[in-house]
């Protein structure tokens, strides 16, 4: 699974929604598996994640998770670290095509 800068921005928005208790769907496109997160699943009484790769392998996985308090803040911290390390000299000229800044 490849990531683009726009995916990082989308993940930041998803974290904002999760922090307010909303369900999210991230990477809902034709190029990547779809990732759905429920911050509280009533049946399992915990966070749940569903990953579906309908475009390629047709595999679907459902995972209930026991996460510690503050996991969204930890994800924000990790996202900031990725953004800091992201090579700023690389530009995406079109989807999946990268070139060096001149």
N, C-alpha and C positions, 0 to 999 in steps of 0.2 A: 504494500500500500504506500503510494507516494503522497507526500504532503506538499501543499503550496501555501504561500503566505495567506491567501484568502481562506484556506482551511483553518489556519490558526485564528484568524479573526472570527470565523464562524464558531470555532470551539469556545472562544471568549464569550460570545453571545449565548451559547448553549449553557455555559457555566452560570451566567447571570440568570437565565431562566430556571436552572436547577436550584439555585439559591433561594428562589421564591416558591419552590415546591412544584414547579411545572415539569411535565414530562418533556423530553426533547428527542429529536431525531437528527442525528449528525451524519454527514457524508451521504446524504440522500441524492446520489447521482448515478450515472451509468458506468462510472469508472471504479467505484470502490464499494466495499460492503457497507450496508446501512447499519448504523449503530443507534439503537433506541435505549434511552435510560429513563427509568421511573425512579424518582427520589424516594417514593414510598409505595411499594406494592402491597395492597391490603391482604392478599392471600398469603404472602410470605413474610409480611410485616418487616420488610427491609428494602434496601435499594436493589433494583433488578436491572440487568442489561440483556438486551436481545441483539444479536448480530446476525444479519441475513445477507448472504452473498447470492442474491437472486440472478444477477447478470452473468456470473461465471460458473460457480460450482453448485448453486442451488442449495447450499448448506445453510442451516439455521441453528443457532445456539441460544439458549435461554439460561442466564446465570443469576441466581439470587446471591447478593453479596452482603457480608457483615462488615460495614465500614465504620471507622472511628469518627467521632465528632470532628468536624473541621476538615473533612476530606475534600470539600470543594475549594477551600482556601489553599490546601496543598496542591490541588490541580492548577490553581491560579499561579502559585509560586513556580511550579514546573513549567507552565506556559511562558511565564516571563523569562525563565532561564533559556528556553528554546528560542524565543524571539531575540534574546541577547546574543546567542551563539549563531543565529541564522546568518549565513554569509551575505553581507549587504552588497557585495560586488557582483552578485548573480541576479539577473533580471529574467522574468518569465515573459517571453515575447508572445507566446500563445500557449494554450493548454499543453503542458508536458514538454514544452520547448524552452530551453534555458540558454542564455548567452551571458558573457562577461560584460560588465560595465566597462566603458572606455574612458 
